[in-house]
Amino acid sequence: MSETADVLVSVTMVRPEERLLLGALRATGLTAQSALPRHTAAILNNAAPRPRMVLLRNVSHRELASMAARFEHADIETLNTPHAVRLCLAKDLQAIAFANHDVPHPTTHVAFTVEQVRGYVDELGGDAVVKPISGSWGRGIVRITDEAQFDAWAGGREALDPAGKEFPVVVQQYVPKPGFNERVHVVGDRPIVAYRQVGAGLRTNTHQGGAVEPIPISDRARELCARVVACFGPGFYGVDLAESRETGEMYVLEVNTNPDFAQSSKIHGVDIAGHVAAYVRDAVFARAGVAA
C-alpha cells in the first residue's frame, strides 16, 4: 500500500459508487484511496501513518462489521460510526432502537424459534412479513398470510437450517404499500434527495427490478430522517420509508449504512458523492482546526 491518504475508502471491491466517491474526495483537495482489509494491516499495527478518516464501504456485512470494530478500537474516525453500522446491519437492533427513540416503524417482533414466529404472525392478524436480521436488496423476505404459507416457510427453513443457526429473525407488520417505497439519502444530518422505488409485489428495491422516480423531499420525510439521525447520529444513509395506502401513515422501514447510488443518480441528477465528499472534507478540516 502506498503512503496513507487523508481518507481511506474501506472496500470489499471497488464499484461505481466507490469510484465516484474517490473522485469527489480528491476534487475537494483531500488525498483518498481505496483499501481492502489486507491493506490496513500496517495502519492497524501502528506501522504506517493513520488516515484522518475512513469511509466504510465494504459490501460484505461481516467484513464491514469487523473493519468498523477494528477502526473503532484503533481510535480512527469512520463514516459511518461503528454505532450506526451495528444498528444498520441488524434489523432486530434497528427495531429495538426505533422503538426506544420514537421512530415510526411497523410493529416488529424478534423471534428465536419457529414457534415464536407462528405466535407473532398470529398476533399481527395472520398477515406478516418475516425477514432475516441481516441482508440487503430484499433477499430472504417472505410474506405469510395463511397456514399453508407458514408451513412452506417453516419447512424450507428446517431443510436449510436444521440447527436453527440463522435465528433470530424479525416478524413485522405488513404495510400495504401503494406500489413503491421511498428512499431518502441523508448526508450528515440533512436529506439531500428522495425518490420512489417502484415495483409490483412485496419488493420494490431497485436490485429486485424496482424503477426510480425522483420526488421532492416532503416535510414528513424530513421529520422522519431527523428522528433517524437523532437515533443513529449524523452519517451517510439510505433511509427507506413506506406509506400505508390504507391509513396514510408513513413508516421508516430500515436504514442502510452503505447505500447504492450510482445508478439512481443518473436519473435524479443529484451528486450524492459530491455531498458526501464535502461533508467528509468539512469534518476532517474541523477536527484539524482548519477552515474548510
Secondary structure, 3 states (H helix, E strand, C coil): CCCCCCEEEEECCCCHHHHHHHHHHHHCCCCEEEECHHHHHHHHCCCCCCCCEEEEECCCHHHHHHHHHHHHHCCCCEECCHHHHHHHHCHHHHHHHHHHCCCCCCCEEEECCHHHHHHHHHHCCCCEEEEECCCCCCCCCEEECCHHHHHHHHHHHHHHCCCCCCCCEEEEECCCCCCEEEEEEEEECEEEEEEEEECCCCCCCHHHCCEEEEECCCHHHHHHHHHHHHHHCCEEEEEEEEECCCCCCEEEEEEECCCCCHHHHHHHCCCHHHHHHHHHHHHHHHHHCCCC
